[in-house]
Structures are given as C-alpha cells and as structure tokens.
C-alpha cells in the first residue's frame, strides 16, 4: 500500500511557530509528515516524494512539470500568506488541486495595531513622549496644536480585503465617514459595510486618516507617489500597513519630513531594514518593524486554519477558512517573499 505523504516545506515559518502541539498532532494524523525546516527542501527530496504526496504545506516550487509527477496531490497550503509566482495556478485548477492560504489570520491583529498607530498620529502620543523626555513638553491646549480627534474624522481605506474590512468594523464606535478605493471590488460590497465607494483622488483629498491595505500587483506598484501625497489635507495621517511597494517610499518619507502630513509605516522596501537606513532618523514618521500582524495567537491561528482546511480536503470537502488562489489574480500579485517570521 502506498504512503500518503504530507510535505512540510514552510520556511521562513516553522511548525513550532505556527502550530500548537495539539494542532501538529492533527496534521500528523492526516498522513506521513516529511518536514524540512532547517533549509528549504531540496529538488531531489521533492521529486522523490511527489508520487505519494497528497498535500504540501509551504512555498515549494510547483510548476506544471512537477504537478505531472504528483497524481495524488490534493492541496498546496501556503503558510507564508502570499501567493508567489512559483506555482502553475491554472494547472492546479484544471486538476482540482486546492491552492490556499490562511492569510486572514493576520487581519485582526493588523487592524488593531493600525488603529493604535492612527490614534498615535492623531493625538501625538509618541511625539509628546519624546518631547517630555527631552524637556521640551507643552501642556494643555498648546500641546495639542498639531493634533486632531480621531473620533468623527473622515477615514479613507485603500484596499478593502480582510485587513480593510476588519479595520472598518473596529472603528465603528468612532463614527467616521469611511471612503474606500478598491478597483477589484464592486460598489455593492463596499456599500454593504457602510462605506462610500470612492476614487483614489477622493480618498486622498477628503480623508483626515488614510490607511493603505492594498496588495502589490502588476498594476499598482508605486502608484501612490509625490503627486498623490500632495493631494492630502495638511496635517492628515497616512498609514502604510500592507506592502511597501504600493507607494513611492522615498516620496512618502519626504512628504512626512516636510511636515505637511503625518506618516506611519509597518513595512519597508527591504527588510530587515539596514542599520544605516535614513528612515530611522526621519522626522514625522512613526516606525514599526513589520510586527503588527505577527502576534503569538495569529501565528497559531495560521496553523490551525491550515490544518482544519486540510482535514476537510482530505475528506473530499472544500476548504472553509483559507483563501483560494485565483489564477487571474495570483498572476497579478507581486509581493516579495517573506524573509523574516
């Protein structure tokens, strides 16, 4: 009787990072688990196991010629949370192979941190702390000359996937008007969540706080640049929370240093950021080391969602928790592979 192999090739993730012991036990109950965590699985290893492989957890290259060697393959579960251009997505659809990712595990913690950073920019929390420590603090109304109330402030969302929708729900008590720019969605979906479908220009011109949750695609790399930052209200806040490549990063930093807008970013063009990178000394920028989604519970949710859907797939049922790769949209995505956990 042939073995049912589950290839686990998850770097830069590891099973200990994304799975509690009980969840790992559920994974191991699905088949013979072959793990490579100290290095990416070699081509020879992958080729050797493919004939008996029923499932892949990780970012293993799977072009059509490899898929031809994996007649029993049911699913590829990307635990990095980006659909990378190393899989023949169309061939997977043709063969009934699920390609999925539990990326929504990060939506809630990213939304929570995004709100925290927006409140910081609006009320000047970090800036006031730094002034106090330097002995130049200002009290009362004088200390609030450059602040604004987040409550009631018009908000703009660029990108309205899992992250944007989670943030929208989180800010409901603040009674903000919320405008959304997302050319991949029909107006009906945006309006259903009490938001106004808007152009990019409308979002930038009319919002006091702008959150960027857009993925990087072949059509939008660097699409927010100096011209777009000039459209924003003086003193407005701009928060980059998804992928650095959607903005002209130097133009964003320049707009912040000019004092015209306030900026917060959790992502950078190159990570880890070099010790001598000028962004570390940039005034008017709230910095976060790509950490907003990476909470302990979020990583465990990543693993539990992946295993839960794997259990369904092994029963011949469709996955319910993870997002499926669509060949048309996956071909447009341009996110860089994750290099740190």
VEXDREN-2710 file (C-alpha; in Angstrom, 1 decimal):
% VEXDREN-2710
k/r/px/py/pz
1/UNK/0.0/0.0/0.0
2/UNK/1.4/3.4/-1.0
3/UNK/2.1/6.0/1.6
4/UNK/0.2/9.3/1.9
5/UNK/3.0/11.9/2.2
6/UNK/2.5/15.4/3.5
7/UNK/5.4/17.6/2.5
8/UNK/6.1/20.4/5.0
9/UNK/8.4/22.9/3.5
10/UNK/7.4/26.1/5.4
11/UNK/10.4/28.4/5.7
12/UNK/10.7/31.1/6.9
13/UNK/7.9/29.7/9.1
14/UNK/8.4/26.6/11.2
15/UNK/5.8/24.2/12.6
16/UNK/6.6/25.2/16.2
17/UNK/5.9/28.8/15.2
18/UNK/2.5/28.1/13.6
19/UNK/1.2/25.1/15.4
20/UNK/0.4/24.2/19.0
21/UNK/1.2/20.5/19.8
22/UNK/-2.5/19.5/19.5
23/UNK/-2.7/21.0/16.0
24/UNK/0.5/19.4/14.9
25/UNK/-0.9/16.1/16.1
26/UNK/-3.9/16.6/13.9
27/UNK/-1.6/17.3/10.9
28/UNK/0.3/14.1/11.6
29/UNK/-2.9/12.1/11.7
30/UNK/-3.5/13.0/8.0
31/UNK/-0.5/11.1/6.7
32/UNK/3.2/10.6/6.8
33/UNK/4.7/14.1/7.5
34/UNK/8.0/14.8/5.9
35/UNK/9.4/18.1/7.3
36/UNK/12.3/20.3/6.2
37/UNK/12.7/23.3/8.5
38/UNK/16.5/23.9/8.7
39/UNK/16.6/24.6/5.0
40/UNK/14.3/24.7/2.0
41/UNK/13.5/21.2/0.8
42/UNK/15.9/20.2/-2.0
43/UNK/14.7/19.4/-5.5
44/UNK/15.8/15.8/-5.2
45/UNK/13.8/15.4/-2.0
46/UNK/10.7/17.0/-3.5
47/UNK/11.0/14.8/-6.6
48/UNK/11.4/11.7/-4.6
49/UNK/8.3/12.2/-2.6
50/UNK/6.0/13.7/-5.2
51/UNK/4.4/10.4/-6.4
52/UNK/3.0/9.8/-3.0
53/UNK/2.4/13.4/-1.9
54/UNK/-1.2/14.2/-1.1
55/UNK/-0.6/17.7/0.4
56/UNK/2.1/20.3/0.6
57/UNK/2.4/22.8/3.5
58/UNK/4.8/25.6/2.4
59/UNK/6.1/27.5/-0.5
60/UNK/7.6/24.7/-2.6
61/UNK/8.0/25.4/-6.3
62/UNK/5.3/23.5/-8.2
63/UNK/5.4/24.2/-12.0
64/UNK/3.4/22.1/-14.3
65/UNK/6.1/19.5/-14.8
66/UNK/6.2/18.8/-11.1
67/UNK/2.5/18.7/-10.9
68/UNK/2.6/16.0/-13.5
69/UNK/4.7/13.9/-11.1
70/UNK/2.1/14.3/-8.2
71/UNK/-1.0/12.5/-9.3
72/UNK/-2.3/12.2/-5.8
73/UNK/-1.8/15.8/-4.8
74/UNK/-5.0/17.4/-3.3
75/UNK/-3.8/20.7/-1.9
76/UNK/-0.9/23.2/-1.6
77/UNK/-1.3/25.3/1.5
78/UNK/0.9/28.4/1.5
79/UNK/1.7/29.3/5.1
80/UNK/3.7/32.3/4.2
81/UNK/0.4/34.1/3.3
82/UNK/1.5/35.4/-0.1
83/UNK/0.6/33.7/-3.4
84/UNK/4.0/33.6/-5.1
85/UNK/4.8/33.1/-8.8
86/UNK/6.3/29.7/-8.3
87/UNK/3.2/27.6/-8.9
88/UNK/1.2/26.9/-12.0
89/UNK/-2.1/28.0/-10.6
90/UNK/-4.1/27.3/-13.8
91/UNK/-2.8/23.7/-13.9
92/UNK/-3.9/23.3/-10.2
93/UNK/-7.4/24.5/-11.0
94/UNK/-7.6/22.1/-14.0
95/UNK/-6.5/19.1/-11.8
96/UNK/-8.7/20.0/-8.8
97/UNK/-5.8/20.9/-6.6
98/UNK/-6.6/23.4/-3.9
99/UNK/-4.0/26.2/-3.5
100/UNK/-5.0/28.1/-0.4
101/UNK/-3.5/30.4/2.3
102/UNK/-4.8/31.2/5.8
103/UNK/-3.7/34.9/5.4
104/UNK/-6.8/36.2/7.2
105/UNK/-5.2/35.0/10.5
106/UNK/-3.3/38.3/10.5
107/UNK/-6.3/40.6/9.8
108/UNK/-7.4/41.2/13.3
109/UNK/-4.0/42.0/14.9
110/UNK/-3.1/44.2/11.9
111/UNK/-6.3/46.1/12.2
112/UNK/-5.9/46.5/15.9
113/UNK/-2.3/47.9/15.5
114/UNK/-3.4/50.1/12.6
115/UNK/-6.0/51.7/14.9
116/UNK/-3.4/52.2/17.6
117/UNK/-1.0/53.8/15.2
118/UNK/-3.7/56.1/13.8
119/UNK/-4.6/57.2/17.3
120/UNK/-0.9/57.9/18.0
121/UNK/-0.6/60.0/14.9
122/UNK/-3.9/61.8/15.6
123/UNK/-3.2/62.6/19.2
124/UNK/0.6/62.9/19.1
125/UNK/1.2/60.2/21.8
126/UNK/4.7/59.2/20.7
127/UNK/5.7/62.7/19.8
128/UNK/4.6/64.0/23.2
129/UNK/6.5/61.3/25.0
130/UNK/9.7/62.2/23.1
131/UNK/9.2/65.9/23.8
132/UNK/8.7/65.2/27.5
133/UNK/11.9/63.1/27.7
134/UNK/13.8/65.9/26.1
135/UNK/12.4/68.5/28.4
136/UNK/10.5/70.4/25.8
137/UNK/7.0/69.3/26.6
138/UNK/4.0/71.5/26.1
139/UNK/0.9/71.4/28.3
140/UNK/-2.8/71.6/27.7
141/UNK/-4.1/73.3/24.5
142/UNK/-0.6/74.3/23.5
143/UNK/0.5/70.7/23.5
144/UNK/-2.4/69.8/21.1
145/UNK/-1.8/72.4/18.4
146/UNK/-0.8/69.8/15.8
147/UNK/-3.3/67.0/16.9
148/UNK/-6.8/66.1/15.9
149/UNK/-9.6/63.9/17.2
150/UNK/-9.8/60.5/15.5
151/UNK/-13.5/60.3/16.5
152/UNK/-15.6/61.7/13.7
153/UNK/-12.6/62.2/11.4
154/UNK/-13.2/61.2/7.8
155/UNK/-11.3/57.9/7.1
156/UNK/-10.1/56.5/3.8
157/UNK/-9.2/52.9/3.0
158/UNK/-7.1/51.9/0.1
159/UNK/-7.7/48.2/-0.3
160/UNK/-10.7/46.5/1.2
161/UNK/-9.8/42.9/1.7
162/UNK/-9.6/41.1/5.0
163/UNK/-7.5/43.8/6.6
164/UNK/-9.6/46.8/5.4
165/UNK/-12.9/45.1/6.4
166/UNK/-11.5/44.2/9.9
167/UNK/-10.4/47.8/10.4
168/UNK/-13.8/49.1/9.3
169/UNK/-15.5/47.0/11.9
170/UNK/-13.1/48.1/14.6
171/UNK/-13.6/51.8/14.1
172/UNK/-17.4/51.8/14.1
173/UNK/-17.6/53.3/17.6
174/UNK/-15.6/56.3/16.3
175/UNK/-18.5/57.3/13.9
176/UNK/-16.2/58.0/11.0
177/UNK/-17.3/58.6/7.4
178/UNK/-15.4/55.8/5.6
179/UNK/-14.4/56.1/1.9
180/UNK/-13.0/53.1/0.1
181/UNK/-10.9/52.8/-3.0
182/UNK/-10.6/49.2/-4.3
183/UNK/-10.9/48.7/-8.1
184/UNK/-11.1/44.9/-7.6
185/UNK/-14.5/45.2/-5.8
186/UNK/-18.0/46.1/-6.9
187/UNK/-19.6/49.0/-5.2
188/UNK/-22.2/46.8/-3.6
189/UNK/-19.7/45.0/-1.4
190/UNK/-18.3/48.4/-0.2
191/UNK/-21.7/49.9/0.4
192/UNK/-22.9/46.7/2.3
193/UNK/-20.3/47.6/5.0
194/UNK/-21.5/51.2/5.3
195/UNK/-18.6/52.7/3.3
196/UNK/-18.6/55.0/0.3
197/UNK/-17.0/53.7/-2.9
198/UNK/-14.6/56.4/-4.0
199/UNK/-11.8/57.2/-6.4
200/UNK/-8.2/57.3/-5.2
201/UNK/-8.2/61.0/-5.5
202/UNK/-11.4/61.3/-3.4
203/UNK/-9.9/59.1/-0.7
204/UNK/-6.8/61.2/-0.5
205/UNK/-8.4/64.6/-0.7
206/UNK/-11.3/64.0/1.6
207/UNK/-9.8/61.9/4.4
208/UNK/-8.1/63.0/7.6
209/UNK/-6.7/59.5/8.0
210/UNK/-5.7/57.2/5.2
211/UNK/-5.0/53.5/5.7
212/UNK/-3.3/51.5/2.9
213/UNK/-4.2/47.8/2.9
214/UNK/-3.6/47.1/-0.8
215/UNK/-1.7/44.1/-2.1
216/UNK/1.1/44.7/-4.6
217/UNK/0.1/43.8/-8.2
218/UNK/1.5/44.3/-11.6
219/UNK/-0.8/47.3/-12.0
220/UNK/-0.2/49.3/-8.7
221/UNK/3.5/49.2/-7.8
222/UNK/4.4/52.7/-6.6
223/UNK/1.0/54.1/-7.6
224/UNK/0.9/56.4/-4.6
225/UNK/3.7/59.0/-5.1
226/UNK/4.5/62.7/-4.7
227/UNK/1.5/63.8/-6.7
228/UNK/-0.8/61.7/-4.6
229/UNK/0.7/62.8/-1.3
230/UNK/0.3/66.5/-2.4
231/UNK/-3.5/65.8/-2.7
232/UNK/-3.8/65.1/1.0
233/UNK/-5.0/67.5/3.6
234/UNK/-2.3/69.4/5.5
235/UNK/-1.9/67.5/8.8
236/UNK/-3.6/64.4/7.6
237/UNK/-2.3/60.9/8.6
238/UNK/-1.1/58.3/6.2
239/UNK/-0.6/54.7/7.4
240/UNK/1.1/52.1/5.2
241/UNK/0.1/48.7/6.6
242/UNK/0.2/46.2/3.8
243/UNK/3.2/46.2/1.3
244/UNK/5.8/48.9/0.9
245/UNK/5.9/48.5/-2.9
246/UNK/2.5/50.1/-3.4
247/UNK/3.9/53.5/-2.6
248/UNK/6.9/55.5/-3.8
249/UNK/8.6/55.1/-0.4
250/UNK/11.1/58.0/-0.7
251/UNK/8.2/60.3/-1.7
252/UNK/6.3/59.2/1.3
253/UNK/9.2/59.9/3.7
254/UNK/9.8/63.2/2.0
255/UNK/6.1/64.2/2.5
256/UNK/6.4/63.3/6.2
257/UNK/9.6/65.2/6.7
258/UNK/8.2/68.3/5.1
259/UNK/5.7/68.4/7.9
260/UNK/2.8/68.5/5.6
261/UNK/1.4/65.1/6.6
262/UNK/2.0/62.5/9.3
263/UNK/3.1/59.0/8.3
264/UNK/3.2/55.6/10.0
265/UNK/4.6/52.5/8.3
266/UNK/4.9/48.9/9.4
267/UNK/6.5/47.8/6.1
268/UNK/9.7/48.7/4.2
269/UNK/11.2/48.2/0.7
270/UNK/13.9/45.9/2.2
271/UNK/13.6/44.0/5.4
272/UNK/15.2/43.8/7.8
273/UNK/16.0/47.5/7.5
274/UNK/19.6/48.3/7.3
275/UNK/21.2/49.9/10.4
276/UNK/22.2/53.0/8.5
277/UNK/18.9/53.4/6.6
278/UNK/17.9/57.1/6.6
279/UNK/14.3/56.2/7.5
280/UNK/15.5/55.6/11.1
281/UNK/16.1/59.3/11.5
282/UNK/13.1/60.5/9.5
283/UNK/11.1/63.1/11.4
284/UNK/7.3/62.9/11.3
285/UNK/7.3/59.1/10.7
286/UNK/6.0/56.5/13.2
287/UNK/8.0/53.3/12.6
288/UNK/7.1/49.7/13.2
289/UNK/9.2/46.7/12.3
290/UNK/6.7/44.7/10.3
291/UNK/5.3/43.4/13.5
292/UNK/1.6/44.4/13.5
293/UNK/0.3/41.0/12.4
294/UNK/2.9/38.8/14.0
295/UNK/1.3/38.1/17.4
296/UNK/1.6/34.7/19.1
297/UNK/-2.1/34.0/18.6
298/UNK/-2.1/35.0/15.0
299/UNK/0.7/32.5/14.1
300/UNK/-1.1/29.8/15.9
301/UNK/-4.3/30.7/14.0
302/UNK/-2.3/30.4/10.8
303/UNK/-1.5/26.8/11.6
304/UNK/-4.9/25.8/13.0
305/UNK/-6.8/27.3/10.0
306/UNK/-4.4/25.5/7.6
307/UNK/-4.9/22.1/9.3
308/UNK/-8.6/22.5/9.7
309/UNK/-9.0/23.0/5.9
310/UNK/-6.5/20.2/5.2
311/UNK/-8.8/17.9/7.2
312/UNK/-11.8/19.0/5.1
313/UNK/-9.9/18.5/1.9
314/UNK/-8.8/15.0/2.9
315/UNK/-12.5/14.2/3.3
316/UNK/-13.3/15.4/-0.2
317/UNK/-14.8/18.6/1.1
318/UNK/-13.9/22.2/0.1
319/UNK/-11.8/24.4/2.5
320/UNK/-13.8/26.9/4.6
321/UNK/-11.2/29.1/6.4
322/UNK/-8.4/29.8/3.9
323/UNK/-8.4/31.9/0.8
324/UNK/-8.1/30.1/-2.5
325/UNK/-5.7/31.3/-5.2
326/UNK/-7.5/32.5/-8.3
327/UNK/-5.2/32.1/-11.4
328/UNK/-6.1/35.5/-12.8
329/UNK/-5.4/37.5/-9.6
330/UNK/-2.5/35.3/-8.5
331/UNK/-0.8/36.1/-11.8
332/UNK/-1.0/39.8/-11.0
333/UNK/0.4/39.7/-7.4
334/UNK/3.9/41.0/-6.9
335/UNK/4.5/40.6/-3.2
336/UNK/8.1/39.8/-2.2
337/UNK/8.6/36.6/-0.3
338/UNK/8.7/36.9/3.4
339/UNK/12.3/36.8/4.7
340/UNK/11.6/37.1/8.5
341/UNK/9.0/35.3/10.5
END
